[in-house]
Amino acid sequence: MSEVAGEPDVRVTAWVRGTVQGVGFRWWTRSRALELGLVGWARNTADGRVEVVAEGTRARCEELLAALRSGRSPGSVEVVVEQWGAVKGDLVGFVER
């Protein structure tokens, strides 16, 4: 990835709680991330949440977070908790794990 309009890339990790497993949520998240040009992954966790890791510009990552919180996803999102960090650069594409 490269900087867009001088904006450095970032990494965001989001944990999504609600009815988000077994409803197509990871597929929907992957589709939104690819539309935004992000790389990363989404996976189910043992406690019923979905963990999402994405890298790209901060603006695009914030758009993904807004989509996760929009109420338009499959299932039902109760809360999204995010953590920001530096790009690791080890991601290619956006996959469901």
Contacts in CASP RR format, 6 or more apart in sequence:
PFRMAT RR
TARGET T0000
AUTHOR 0000-0000-0000
METHOD contacts of the structure
MODEL  1
MSEVAGEPDVRVTAWVRGTVQGVGFRWWTRSRALELGLVGWARNTADGRV
EVVAEGTRARCEELLAALRSGRSPGSVEVVVEQWGAVKGDLVGFVER
1 9 0 8 1.000
1 39 0 8 1.000
1 55 0 8 1.000
1 56 0 8 1.000
1 87 0 8 1.000
1 89 0 8 1.000
2 9 0 8 1.000
3 9 0 8 1.000
3 57 0 8 1.000
4 57 0 8 1.000
7 57 0 8 1.000
7 58 0 8 1.000
7 59 0 8 1.000
8 57 0 8 1.000
8 58 0 8 1.000
8 87 0 8 1.000
9 55 0 8 1.000
9 56 0 8 1.000
9 57 0 8 1.000
9 87 0 8 1.000
10 55 0 8 1.000
10 56 0 8 1.000
10 57 0 8 1.000
10 58 0 8 1.000
10 61 0 8 1.000
10 84 0 8 1.000
10 85 0 8 1.000
10 86 0 8 1.000
10 87 0 8 1.000
11 53 0 8 1.000
11 54 0 8 1.000
11 55 0 8 1.000
11 56 0 8 1.000
11 84 0 8 1.000
11 85 0 8 1.000
11 86 0 8 1.000
11 87 0 8 1.000
11 88 0 8 1.000
12 52 0 8 1.000
12 53 0 8 1.000
12 54 0 8 1.000
12 55 0 8 1.000
12 61 0 8 1.000
12 64 0 8 1.000
12 65 0 8 1.000
12 82 0 8 1.000
12 83 0 8 1.000
12 84 0 8 1.000
12 85 0 8 1.000
13 51 0 8 1.000
13 52 0 8 1.000
13 53 0 8 1.000
13 82 0 8 1.000
13 83 0 8 1.000
13 85 0 8 1.000
14 51 0 8 1.000
14 52 0 8 1.000
14 53 0 8 1.000
14 54 0 8 1.000
14 64 0 8 1.000
14 65 0 8 1.000
14 68 0 8 1.000
14 80 0 8 1.000
14 81 0 8 1.000
14 82 0 8 1.000
14 83 0 8 1.000
15 45 0 8 1.000
15 49 0 8 1.000
15 50 0 8 1.000
15 51 0 8 1.000
15 52 0 8 1.000
15 80 0 8 1.000
15 81 0 8 1.000
15 82 0 8 1.000
16 25 0 8 1.000
16 49 0 8 1.000
16 50 0 8 1.000
16 51 0 8 1.000
16 52 0 8 1.000
16 68 0 8 1.000
16 77 0 8 1.000
16 79 0 8 1.000
16 80 0 8 1.000
17 48 0 8 1.000
17 49 0 8 1.000
17 77 0 8 1.000
17 78 0 8 1.000
17 79 0 8 1.000
17 80 0 8 1.000
17 81 0 8 1.000
18 48 0 8 1.000
18 49 0 8 1.000
18 75 0 8 1.000
18 76 0 8 1.000
18 77 0 8 1.000
18 78 0 8 1.000
18 79 0 8 1.000
19 75 0 8 1.000
19 76 0 8 1.000
20 48 0 8 1.000
20 49 0 8 1.000
20 50 0 8 1.000
20 73 0 8 1.000
20 75 0 8 1.000
20 76 0 8 1.000
20 77 0 8 1.000
21 44 0 8 1.000
21 48 0 8 1.000
21 50 0 8 1.000
23 74 0 8 1.000
23 75 0 8 1.000
24 74 0 8 1.000
24 75 0 8 1.000
25 42 0 8 1.000
25 50 0 8 1.000
25 73 0 8 1.000
25 74 0 8 1.000
25 75 0 8 1.000
26 42 0 8 1.000
26 43 0 8 1.000
26 44 0 8 1.000
26 50 0 8 1.000
26 96 0 8 1.000
27 96 0 8 1.000
28 73 0 8 1.000
28 74 0 8 1.000
29 42 0 8 1.000
29 50 0 8 1.000
29 52 0 8 1.000
29 64 0 8 1.000
29 67 0 8 1.000
29 68 0 8 1.000
29 73 0 8 1.000
30 42 0 8 1.000
30 94 0 8 1.000
30 95 0 8 1.000
30 96 0 8 1.000
32 64 0 8 1.000
32 67 0 8 1.000
32 68 0 8 1.000
33 39 0 8 1.000
33 40 0 8 1.000
33 42 0 8 1.000
33 52 0 8 1.000
33 54 0 8 1.000
33 64 0 8 1.000
33 94 0 8 1.000
34 93 0 8 1.000
34 94 0 8 1.000
36 60 0 8 1.000
36 63 0 8 1.000
36 64 0 8 1.000
37 56 0 8 1.000
37 60 0 8 1.000
38 54 0 8 1.000
38 55 0 8 1.000
38 56 0 8 1.000
38 60 0 8 1.000
38 61 0 8 1.000
38 64 0 8 1.000
38 94 0 8 1.000
39 54 0 8 1.000
39 55 0 8 1.000
39 56 0 8 1.000
39 91 0 8 1.000
39 92 0 8 1.000
39 93 0 8 1.000
39 94 0 8 1.000
40 53 0 8 1.000
40 54 0 8 1.000
40 55 0 8 1.000
40 91 0 8 1.000
40 93 0 8 1.000
40 94 0 8 1.000
40 95 0 8 1.000
41 52 0 8 1.000
41 53 0 8 1.000
41 91 0 8 1.000
41 94 0 8 1.000
41 95 0 8 1.000
41 96 0 8 1.000
41 97 0 8 1.000
42 50 0 8 1.000
42 51 0 8 1.000
42 52 0 8 1.000
42 53 0 8 1.000
42 94 0 8 1.000
42 95 0 8 1.000
42 96 0 8 1.000
42 97 0 8 1.000
43 50 0 8 1.000
43 51 0 8 1.000
43 96 0 8 1.000
43 97 0 8 1.000
44 50 0 8 1.000
44 51 0 8 1.000
45 51 0 8 1.000
52 64 0 8 1.000
52 68 0 8 1.000
53 91 0 8 1.000
54 61 0 8 1.000
54 64 0 8 1.000
54 94 0 8 1.000
55 61 0 8 1.000
55 87 0 8 1.000
55 88 0 8 1.000
55 89 0 8 1.000
55 91 0 8 1.000
56 87 0 8 1.000
58 84 0 8 1.000
65 80 0 8 1.000
65 82 0 8 1.000
67 73 0 8 1.000
68 77 0 8 1.000
68 80 0 8 1.000
69 77 0 8 1.000
69 80 0 8 1.000
71 77 0 8 1.000
END
